[in-house]
């Protein structure tokens, strides 16, 4: 999952970004309305975390932009404005949830899981290809119900492929799912992650393969027989 975090306090933003990364969630940080609007128009995010009190205006005005870019984009407001009237106002403006500062990261993660389970985000919480399955809510992969211990980048690659399994995923789309705006990306980094993921799936006995479509991208597909590569 890749989210847009709109937060103007640098320490708060970096702390949240680090905490989310530990749970396999990429977070792009936008400190103001202008940068957030530009990021939303790239249409690469799965969720919007939004502070209302920004240096150049009310963050709630971004909801309209977000809905134009993607009508079903989940929005969670993060704000110190915690009165009943403020909460009602935020929800009426189109937010899916409203979390008052200070809050526990565990509660934020639970709310992210909750809005991500809604039909607008994913039709099913779990997808399966052969004996390989992926739980989107828990961000975990399994082979024959046995959990796979994968590094964060490889999990993000697998999640992006599962979301489009049976279809070729272009390199640039996969790269956008794995790296955020602040990452420095080496030319062969994505290929290395995919190669290690393919090896991990093979060693775990997964009956699913990641095919390289030369010049285009990658394809996750069920293995039809033991001899297929």
C-alpha positions as CSV (number, residue, x, y, z in Angstrom):
1,X,0.0,0.0,0.0
2,X,1.2,3.5,-0.8
3,X,-0.4,6.5,1.0
4,X,-0.1,10.2,0.9
5,X,0.6,11.8,4.3
6,X,-0.3,15.5,4.4
7,X,1.4,16.8,7.5
8,X,3.3,20.1,8.0
9,X,5.1,19.1,11.2
10,X,8.4,17.5,10.1
11,X,9.1,15.4,13.2
12,X,5.5,14.1,13.3
13,X,5.6,13.4,9.5
14,X,8.9,11.5,9.7
15,X,7.9,9.5,12.8
16,X,4.6,8.4,11.1
17,X,6.4,7.6,7.9
18,X,8.9,5.4,9.7
19,X,6.2,3.7,11.7
20,X,4.1,3.0,8.6
21,X,7.1,1.6,6.8
22,X,7.6,-1.0,9.5
23,X,4.2,-2.3,8.6
24,X,4.8,-2.5,4.8
25,X,3.1,0.9,4.0
26,X,4.9,3.4,1.8
27,X,4.2,7.0,2.8
28,X,4.8,10.1,0.7
29,X,4.9,13.3,2.7
30,X,3.4,16.6,1.6
31,X,3.7,19.5,4.0
32,X,1.1,21.8,2.4
33,X,-1.9,22.1,0.2
34,X,0.0,22.9,-3.0
35,X,2.4,19.9,-2.8
36,X,-0.4,17.6,-1.7
37,X,-2.5,18.6,-4.7
38,X,0.3,17.9,-7.1
39,X,0.9,14.5,-5.5
40,X,-2.8,13.6,-5.6
41,X,-2.9,14.3,-9.3
42,X,-0.3,11.7,-10.0
43,X,-3.0,9.2,-8.9
44,X,-0.5,6.7,-7.4
45,X,-1.9,6.5,-3.8
46,X,-4.2,4.0,-2.1
47,X,-5.2,6.2,0.8
48,X,-4.9,9.9,2.0
49,X,-3.9,10.8,5.6
50,X,-4.8,14.4,6.0
51,X,-4.0,17.0,8.6
52,X,-6.6,19.9,8.6
53,X,-4.4,22.6,9.9
54,X,-1.9,23.4,7.2
55,X,0.2,26.5,6.6
56,X,-1.6,27.4,3.5
57,X,-5.2,26.6,4.4
58,X,-7.6,23.9,5.6
59,X,-6.6,20.4,4.6
60,X,-10.2,19.5,4.1
61,X,-10.2,21.3,0.8
62,X,-8.0,18.5,-0.5
63,X,-10.8,16.0,-0.3
64,X,-12.5,17.5,-3.3
65,X,-9.3,17.2,-5.3
66,X,-8.8,13.7,-4.1
67,X,-12.3,12.6,-5.2
68,X,-11.7,14.1,-8.6
69,X,-8.5,12.1,-9.1
70,X,-10.0,8.9,-7.7
71,X,-13.6,8.8,-6.5
72,X,-13.1,5.9,-4.1
73,X,-9.9,7.1,-2.5
74,X,-10.2,6.5,1.3
75,X,-9.5,9.6,3.4
76,X,-8.5,9.7,7.1
77,X,-8.2,13.0,8.8
78,X,-5.5,13.5,11.4
79,X,-6.0,16.6,13.4
80,X,-5.8,18.3,16.8
81,X,-9.3,19.7,16.2
82,X,-11.2,17.2,18.3
83,X,-14.5,18.8,19.2
84,X,-17.7,17.1,18.3
85,X,-18.5,19.8,15.8
86,X,-15.1,19.5,14.2
87,X,-15.4,15.7,13.8
88,X,-18.9,16.0,12.3
89,X,-17.7,18.7,10.0
90,X,-14.7,16.6,8.8
91,X,-16.9,13.6,8.1
92,X,-19.5,15.7,6.3
93,X,-16.8,17.1,4.1
94,X,-16.1,13.6,2.8
95,X,-13.6,12.0,5.2
96,X,-14.0,8.3,5.8
97,X,-12.6,8.5,9.3
98,X,-11.4,11.1,11.7
99,X,-8.5,10.6,14.2
100,X,-7.7,13.2,16.9
101,X,-4.1,13.9,17.9
102,X,-2.3,12.6,19.9
103,X,-3.1,9.0,18.9
104,X,-1.4,5.6,19.1
105,X,0.1,4.3,15.9
106,X,-1.7,1.0,16.5
107,X,-5.0,2.7,16.3
108,X,-4.1,4.5,13.1
109,X,-3.0,1.2,11.6
110,X,-6.3,-0.4,12.7
111,X,-8.3,2.5,11.0
112,X,-6.2,2.1,7.8
113,X,-7.1,-1.6,7.8
114,X,-10.7,-0.8,8.4
115,X,-11.1,1.7,5.5
116,X,-9.0,-0.5,3.2
117,X,-11.4,-3.5,3.8
118,X,-14.3,-1.5,2.3
119,X,-15.4,-2.5,-1.2
120,X,-14.1,0.7,-2.7
121,X,-10.6,-0.4,-1.9
122,X,-10.5,-4.1,-2.4
123,X,-13.3,-6.5,-3.4
124,X,-11.7,-9.3,-1.2
125,X,-9.3,-9.1,1.8
126,X,-7.4,-12.1,0.4
127,X,-6.4,-13.2,-3.1
128,X,-5.0,-16.5,-4.2
129,X,-2.9,-17.7,-7.1
130,X,-2.2,-21.5,-7.0
131,X,-1.3,-22.3,-3.4
132,X,0.1,-18.8,-2.9
133,X,-2.2,-16.3,-1.1
134,X,-2.0,-12.7,0.0
135,X,-3.9,-11.1,2.8
136,X,-4.2,-7.4,2.0
137,X,-5.5,-6.4,5.4
138,X,-2.6,-8.0,7.3
139,X,-0.1,-7.5,4.5
140,X,1.0,-11.1,4.7
141,X,1.7,-13.8,2.1
142,X,1.2,-17.5,2.6
143,X,2.1,-20.8,0.8
144,X,-0.3,-23.6,1.7
145,X,-1.4,-21.4,4.7
146,X,2.3,-21.2,5.9
147,X,3.4,-17.6,6.3
148,X,6.2,-16.4,4.1
149,X,8.9,-14.3,5.8
150,X,9.6,-11.7,3.1
151,X,11.4,-8.3,3.4
152,X,9.2,-5.2,3.0
153,X,10.1,-4.4,-0.6
154,X,9.4,-8.0,-1.7
155,X,6.1,-7.9,0.0
156,X,5.2,-4.7,-1.7
157,X,6.2,-6.2,-5.1
158,X,4.0,-9.2,-4.4
159,X,1.1,-7.1,-3.2
160,X,1.2,-5.0,-6.4
161,X,1.3,-8.2,-8.6
162,X,-1.5,-9.8,-6.7
163,X,-3.7,-6.7,-7.2
164,X,-3.3,-7.2,-10.9
165,X,-2.7,-11.0,-11.1
166,X,-3.3,-12.5,-14.5
167,X,-2.3,-9.1,-16.1
168,X,1.1,-7.8,-17.1
169,X,2.2,-5.1,-14.6
170,X,4.3,-2.4,-16.3
171,X,7.7,-1.7,-14.7
172,X,6.8,1.9,-13.9
173,X,3.5,0.9,-12.2
174,X,5.4,-1.7,-10.1
175,X,8.1,0.7,-9.2
176,X,5.5,3.3,-8.1
177,X,4.1,0.6,-5.7
178,X,7.4,-0.2,-4.2
179,X,9.2,3.2,-3.8
180,X,8.0,6.5,-2.5
181,X,9.0,10.0,-3.6
182,X,11.9,10.2,-1.2
183,X,13.6,7.0,-2.2
184,X,16.7,7.0,-4.3
185,X,16.2,4.2,-6.9
186,X,19.1,2.4,-8.5
187,X,18.5,1.3,-12.1
188,X,18.5,-2.5,-11.3
189,X,16.9,-2.3,-7.9
190,X,13.4,-3.4,-8.9
191,X,14.8,-6.3,-10.9
192,X,16.8,-7.4,-7.9
193,X,13.7,-7.4,-5.7
194,X,11.8,-9.4,-8.2
195,X,14.6,-11.9,-8.6
196,X,14.9,-12.5,-4.9
197,X,11.1,-12.8,-4.6
198,X,10.9,-15.4,-7.4
199,X,13.6,-17.4,-5.6
200,X,11.8,-17.2,-2.2
201,X,8.5,-18.3,-3.8
202,X,10.3,-21.3,-5.5
203,X,12.0,-22.3,-2.3
204,X,8.7,-22.2,-0.4
205,X,7.0,-24.5,-3.0
206,X,4.6,-21.9,-4.4
207,X,2.7,-23.0,-7.4
208,X,2.8,-19.5,-8.8
209,X,5.4,-17.8,-11.0
210,X,6.5,-14.3,-11.7
211,X,7.1,-14.1,-15.5
212,X,9.3,-11.4,-17.0
213,X,7.6,-9.8,-20.0
214,X,10.6,-8.3,-21.7
215,X,10.5,-4.6,-22.3
216,X,7.1,-4.3,-20.5
217,X,7.0,-5.6,-17.0
218,X,6.0,-8.7,-14.9
219,X,3.1,-11.1,-14.7
220,X,2.0,-13.2,-11.7
221,X,0.4,-16.4,-12.9
222,X,-0.5,-19.8,-11.5
223,X,1.9,-22.6,-12.6
224,X,-0.1,-25.1,-14.7
225,X,2.4,-27.9,-14.3
226,X,5.6,-28.6,-12.4
227,X,7.8,-28.2,-15.4
228,X,6.6,-24.7,-16.3
229,X,8.9,-21.8,-15.5
